[in-house]
Structure formats: C-alpha cells, structure tokens
Amino acid sequence: MLFSKIKSITPTQLKQLLPTKPTVLDVREIDEYQAGHIPSAQNVPLSGLPDNITQVFTPQPWYLICRSGRRSLKAARILRKRGYQVINVSGGMLSWNGVVTR
C-alpha cells in the first residue's frame, strides 16, 4: 500500500465536500496561508513536516492543499509513509473557486 498512488481530488470536489466538514490542511507557508485560504483549513506548512503534524487532532482522511498541488502531493507522501490517511487536492488554490478568507 505504501507504494500505491496517492489519491487526489479536484478543488471542485473538495468544495462539494465542505458541508461535511472534512479536515483540510493547507501546507503552504504561513505568509501564503495568511494571504488567503479556505475558511476551514488549518495551516501546517510542508517545511515543518512531519514534526508539526502533532498539532492536528482531527479525524482522517486529511485533504491536503497548497498553491498548485505539488507541495501537497509531497506532503501526502510524507504523511502516508507515517500511516496517515491523506488525499491530495490537485490544482491547489490556483484552481480554487470557493470562498477565501484572510
């Protein structure tokens, strides 16, 4: 299972899931997150993984998002190796057309 493909969804699919209150982790750096993020997203920068993941106590799977989908895919690989259930949001915030908060 560790070598299987990381599951991915589109930003549109994530937007449709938001009413179910999924755990969304924004793996961009703090300044990027503060410039605009999905309202329910928690900021867990890739640069601090896996050490900073201990601050997340919410149910899995975790939906990972970044600017374009590259860093979130990298974060997904790191976290999955440690046994977490993760789903990458391909296209990232560049493709997000939902509400953004600062």
C-alpha positions in Angstrom: 0.0 0.0 0.0 2.8 2.4 0.7 3.8 2.4 -3.0 0.3 2.8 -4.3 -0.7 6.1 -6.0 -1.8 9.0 -3.7 -5.5 9.6 -4.0 -6.3 13.0 -5.4 -9.4 15.1 -5.9 -10.1 18.4 -7.6 -10.7 21.7 -5.8 -14.3 21.5 -7.1 -14.7 18.1 -5.4 -13.3 19.5 -2.2 -15.7 22.4 -2.3 -18.6 19.9 -2.6 -17.3 18.1 0.5 -17.0 21.2 2.7 -20.6 20.9 4.1 -19.4 17.5 5.7 -16.6 19.4 7.5 -13.6 17.5 6.2 -10.2 18.2 7.7 -8.4 20.5 5.2 -4.6 21.0 5.8 -3.1 23.9 3.9 0.6 23.0 3.5 1.7 26.4 2.2 4.0 28.7 4.2 2.4 31.0 6.8 2.5 34.1 4.7 0.8 32.4 1.7 -1.8 31.0 4.0 -2.5 34.4 5.6 -2.8 36.0 2.1 -5.9 33.8 1.5 -7.1 30.3 2.4 -10.2 28.1 2.6 -12.0 29.2 5.7 -11.9 25.8 7.5 -8.3 25.0 6.5 -5.6 24.5 9.1 -2.1 25.7 8.2 0.5 23.0 8.5 3.5 24.1 6.4 5.3 21.5 4.4 8.6 22.9 5.6 7.8 21.7 9.1 6.5 18.2 8.3 6.4 15.7 9.8 7.2 17.4 13.1 4.3 20.0 13.0 1.7 17.4 12.3 1.3 16.7 16.0 -0.9 19.8 16.3 -3.6 18.2 14.1 -6.1 16.2 16.2 -8.9 15.9 13.7 -10.3 12.8 12.1 -8.8 11.4 8.9 -8.6 11.4 6.0 -6.9 14.8 5.7 -7.3 16.8 2.5 -4.0 18.5 1.6 -3.9 21.7 -0.4 -1.2 24.1 -1.5 -0.8 26.7 -4.3 -0.8 24.3 -7.2 -0.9 20.7 -5.9 2.9 19.9 -5.9 3.7 20.6 -2.3 0.5 19.0 -1.1 1.5 15.8 -3.1 4.9 15.9 -1.5 3.2 16.3 2.0 0.9 13.5 1.2 3.8 11.2 0.5 5.5 12.2 3.8 2.4 11.7 5.8 1.2 8.5 4.2 4.6 6.9 5.0 3.8 7.7 8.6 0.5 6.0 8.4 -1.9 8.9 7.9 -4.8 8.8 5.5 -4.4 11.7 3.1 -5.9 12.9 -0.1 -4.2 15.5 -2.4 -6.2 18.4 -3.8 -4.7 18.6 -7.3 -4.6 22.1 -8.8 -4.5 23.7 -5.4 -5.5 27.2 -4.5 -4.8 28.3 -8.1 -7.9 26.2 -9.2 -10.0 27.0 -6.1 -13.1 29.0 -6.9 -14.7 28.9 -3.5 -14.7 31.3 -0.6 -11.3 32.5 0.6 -10.6 34.1 4.0 -7.6 36.1 5.3 
